[in-house]
Amino acid sequence: MAVARRLDPGRAEPGRPRAGWTFRDPKVIRDAAHDQWLMVVSGGDHIRFFTSTDLLTWTQVSSFGYGDWATPGVWECPDFFPLPVDGDKDKVKWVLTLSTGAVRATNGSAAQYFTGEWNGTGFTPDQKAGTVLRADSGRDYYAAMSFYGLPDDRRVWLGWMSNWDYPFSAPTGGWNGQLSTPRELTLTDTADGVRLAQRPVPELVTLRTSTTTRKDLAVGPDSANPLAGVTGIAYEIEAEIPLGTATEIGFRLRTDGDQYTTVGYDAEAQELFVDRSASGLSDFTQYFTGRTTAPMKTTDGRVILRVYVDSSSVEAFGADGQAAVTSLIFPGPDADGMAFYAKGGTAHIDSLKVHKLDSTYRLVDRAKPLAVAPACGEFRSDLGNLTITPAGRWSTDSAGRTGTFDKDSNAISARTAADLDLTTLVRLGGPDPDTGGALSLLWRASSDGTDAYCLNIDPDLRVIRLVAKVNGFFDDGAALARVPALVRRGTTYPVRILTERDRIQVFLSGTRIIDVTDTTYADGHIALNVFGGRAAYQDIYAQEL
């Protein structure tokens, strides 16, 4: 039964502590056809619809999702709006967009949409349950939200360019995170049904400062690079290329020697793709490298592409916006070359334009130059060479050895010991106060760190834990010790671990906080660990007893 309610902070309402059901990310628009306000709200595995006549009292009128409609990952950041099909205002469809994330089944994040009918109280989708339409097929387009009330009924949205696989560990220094270019949304009636198309807004052409043009060129596997000598960091590519006999065509962008990002089209698979396997820094996560694809058909045998490239991103649009792939990249500052290639045969460049783009940063005449990398710091230790597993970025750019990764990354010493006195200085977080991260010290560890005694320090949980990790499993419920501790980020703490036969003692800032006995492991390697952010070590020494 529909319930009218006026949300009151003192009552057990959806989303309040006593609610017991998910209520998040509300989006409100005007439903003029039914003379009401309309709000969509995330319910975890479904979307709820509320209506109101005064923006104060809201009635839940229906929901969409559950059961066969549910997908891996929570449904969040919904948006809901009408759009004409092929510009025909007498043929209108409603579009429900949402994002799902933080699960392996969707590669960390995914943006999807449904089209259908809205009768004022309920949404009826055009798609069958289980059908997934991707709003953007890239790894780094999430939680897109549209602007309401733009002139001429334009529907423009922006997406968050990141992925829940690595949102806190990007190697970006003084900033973390960015938004996509603004994109104008339309609906197109295709052979597969009504589909969403998105094109960079026309206002972006005002950023163009100069244009390089190539046309009427045949390019084969052995041809010279038609873009040789063309350089740039921020630019836009417009291309119309008949495939001819070529089985693949593409651009290598932000190139510098063996470093490049590929944006291309696979004729056999009929896919637009972005491959960042060699794009630059990627050791901050195990999930970054690889190839991402979007279904795309040619237009009368022609590949039509529009690509926006920036300091740390590539946004590729194909077939007049019916395919989109958005990807972060982290190339070196000297990676400014570009190339065009064809494989398997000869393609023909009808039109290829590279527009250099001005900065949108208006406080100065141009973008600030990249900061000079800090000089290598000194890392004082007797652990010798450290082997990184399974992945992660460990540097000495500042004083000490700093690890940055979104999951567990171990730096394992070749040294092994049974009884030892291990001392070190530890520091969590980075220059940015929002930098996250936890750390662990491992000893008597296996060569890959999956089996080990593990002293874990986690500022978010405000606890220090001692665990005997088995097969990589950190069983908090079976912890040997768990000590409340207010450990602050950006603060250096001395830590000492004293192990003698079956006795383990831990000291923090000179005070003994753990004293237990355990016989799980007798000897093994010493290792440093970072999890979910940044952690630094200095003056780490292991004296065998």
JOFEN-V600685 format. One record per backbone hydrogen bond with DSSP energy under -0.5 kcal/mol. NH is the residue of the N-H (numbers start at 1). CO is the residue of the C=O. E is the energy in kcal/mol with one decimal. If there is no record, write none. Layout:
nh = [NH	NH]
co = [CO	CO]
e = [E	E]
//
This chain:
nh = [5	7	7	11	13	15	16	19	24	27	29	31	31	32	34	35	36	37	38	39	40	41	42	43	44	45	47	48	49	50	51	52	58	58	59	60	61	61	62	64	66	69	70	74	75	76	76	79	81	83	85	85	86	86	87	88	89	91	93	94	95	96	97	97	98	99	100	101	102	106	107	108	109	110	111	112	113	114	116	117	119	124	125	126	127	131	133	133	134	135	136	137	140	141	142	145	147	150	153	154	156	157	158	160	161	161	162	166	169	172	175	180	183	184	185	186	187	188	190	190	193	195	197	198	199	201	204	205	206	207	208	209	210	212	214	216	217	219	223	226	228	230	231	232	235	235	236	237	238	239	240	241	242	243	245	246	246	247	248	249	250	251	252	253	253	254	255	256	259	260	260	261	262	263	264	265	266	267	267	268	270	271	272	273	274	275	276	276	279	281	285	292	294	296	299	300	302	303	304	305	305	306	307	308	309	309	310	313	314	315	316	316	317	318	319	322	322	323	325	327	329	335	336	336	337	339	341	343	347	348	349	350	350	351	352	353	354	355	355	356	356	357	358	362	364	377	380	381	382	387	389	393	394	395	400	401	402	402	403	404	405	406	409	410	411	412	412	413	414	415	417	420	421	422	422	423	423	424	425	426	427	428	429	430	433	435	438	439	440	441	442	443	444	445	446	449	452	452	453	454	455	456	456	457	458	458	459	462	463	464	465	466	467	467	469	469	470	472	473	474	475	476	478	479	480	481	483	485	487	488	490	491	493	495	496	497	498	499	499	500	503	504	505	506	507	508	509	511	513	514	516	518	524	525	526	527	528	529	530	531	532	533	534	535	536	537	538	540	541	541	543	543	544	545]
co = [58	5	56	8	11	21	13	16	42	40	38	29	36	30	31	32	31	52	29	50	27	48	24	46	75	43	64	41	62	39	59	37	5	56	51	3	49	59	49	47	45	66	67	101	44	74	99	97	95	93	88	91	84	187	84	85	87	88	83	116	81	114	79	95	112	76	110	74	108	103	104	103	106	100	136	98	133	96	94	124	122	117	123	115	115	128	113	131	132	111	111	324	326	138	160	158	156	154	150	151	154	183	145	142	159	178	160	163	166	170	172	159	157	199	155	197	84	195	188	193	190	188	186	321	184	182	201	202	203	204	205	356	356	354	352	349	349	347	220	224	225	227	229	336	233	309	355	307	353	305	351	303	348	301	346	243	346	343	343	265	341	263	339	251	261	337	337	259	256	258	278	253	275	251	273	249	271	247	265	247	266	266	294	264	292	262	274	290	276	330	282	274	272	270	302	298	299	241	302	239	303	317	237	315	235	307	313	310	327	308	314	325	306	323	304	318	319	318	316	314	312	332	255	334	255	252	250	248	219	242	217	240	348	240	214	238	212	236	353	210	354	234	207	360	361	396	378	379	540	412	410	404	392	402	378	537	395	400	535	393	533	284	530	389	528	387	410	526	385	383	524	499	543	420	497	421	541	495	538	493	536	491	534	432	431	432	531	457	529	455	527	453	524	525	451	446	450	469	443	467	441	454	465	439	456	463	437	458	458	483	456	481	454	465	452	467	473	450	470	472	473	474	475	476	466	466	464	462	485	486	428	488	426	424	507	422	505	420	497	503	500	516	498	514	496	511	494	508	506	506	504	502	417	445	415	442	411	440	409	438	407	405	436	403	427	401	425	380	423	539	421	541	542	419]
e = [-2.4	-0.6	-0.6	-2.2	-1.6	-0.9	-2.4	-2.8	-1.5	-2.0	-2.6	-0.6	-2.8	-1.1	-1.1	-1.2	-1.7	-3.6	-2.9	-3.0	-2.2	-2.2	-2.6	-2.9	-0.8	-1.3	-3.2	-2.9	-2.7	-2.9	-2.2	-1.9	-3.1	-0.6	-2.6	-1.3	-2.3	-0.7	-1.2	-2.8	-2.2	-2.2	-1.2	-0.6	-3.6	-0.6	-2.3	-2.1	-1.8	-2.9	-0.8	-3.0	-0.6	-2.8	-0.6	-2.0	-0.8	-1.9	-2.6	-2.8	-3.2	-2.5	-2.5	-0.6	-2.2	-2.4	-2.8	-0.5	-3.8	-0.9	-2.1	-2.5	-1.1	-2.2	-0.6	-2.6	-2.1	-2.3	-1.7	-2.6	-1.7	-2.7	-0.6	-3.4	-0.6	-2.2	-0.6	-0.5	-0.6	-2.0	-0.9	-2.8	-2.0	-0.5	-1.6	-2.2	-2.7	-0.5	-1.2	-1.6	-0.6	-2.3	-1.8	-3.2	-0.5	-2.7	-1.4	-1.9	-0.6	-2.1	-0.9	-2.4	-2.2	-3.2	-3.4	-2.3	-0.9	-2.6	-0.8	-1.9	-1.5	-2.9	-2.8	-2.2	-2.1	-2.1	-1.9	-1.9	-1.5	-1.9	-1.5	-2.9	-0.8	-2.3	-2.9	-1.3	-1.5	-3.0	-1.6	-0.6	-1.6	-2.1	-0.5	-2.2	-0.5	-1.8	-2.6	-2.7	-2.4	-2.4	-2.6	-2.2	-1.0	-2.1	-1.8	-2.0	-0.8	-2.5	-1.4	-1.7	-1.8	-3.2	-2.3	-0.6	-3.6	-0.6	-2.1	-2.2	-1.5	-0.5	-2.4	-2.4	-2.5	-2.5	-2.3	-2.8	-2.7	-2.3	-0.7	-0.7	-1.3	-1.7	-2.6	-2.6	-2.4	-2.8	-0.5	-2.3	-1.4	-2.7	-1.2	-2.8	-2.4	-2.6	-3.0	-0.7	-1.2	-2.7	-0.7	-2.4	-0.6	-2.5	-2.2	-2.8	-2.9	-0.5	-2.6	-0.7	-2.8	-2.8	-0.5	-2.8	-2.9	-2.5	-1.9	-0.9	-1.1	-1.9	-2.4	-2.8	-1.5	-1.7	-0.6	-1.6	-2.1	-1.8	-2.4	-3.2	-2.7	-2.2	-3.7	-1.5	-1.0	-1.7	-2.1	-2.9	-2.6	-3.2	-0.6	-2.2	-0.6	-2.3	-2.9	-1.0	-0.6	-4.4	-0.6	-0.6	-1.3	-2.8	-2.4	-2.1	-0.6	-2.6	-1.5	-3.0	-2.9	-0.6	-3.0	-2.4	-1.9	-1.2	-2.2	-3.2	-2.8	-3.0	-0.6	-2.8	-0.9	-0.6	-2.5	-1.1	-2.5	-0.5	-3.0	-0.5	-2.5	-2.1	-2.7	-2.7	-2.0	-0.6	-2.2	-0.8	-0.5	-2.2	-2.4	-2.1	-1.1	-2.1	-2.6	-1.6	-0.5	-2.1	-2.8	-1.3	-0.5	-1.7	-2.3	-2.8	-2.6	-0.7	-3.0	-2.9	-0.5	-1.9	-0.5	-1.2	-1.4	-2.6	-2.4	-2.5	-2.4	-0.5	-2.7	-0.9	-1.3	-3.0	-2.2	-0.5	-0.9	-1.2	-1.0	-1.4	-2.2	-1.5	-3.1	-1.9	-1.4	-0.6	-3.3	-1.0	-2.7	-3.0	-2.2	-3.1	-2.8	-2.5	-0.5	-2.2	-2.4	-3.1	-2.6	-2.3	-2.8	-2.8	-2.8	-1.9	-2.7	-1.6	-2.4	-2.5	-1.7	-3.0	-1.0	-2.4	-2.3	-1.1	-1.9	-2.5	-0.7	-2.6	-2.4	-2.0	-2.8	-2.3	-1.9	-1.6	-2.2	-0.7	-2.3	-0.5	-0.6	-2.0]
//
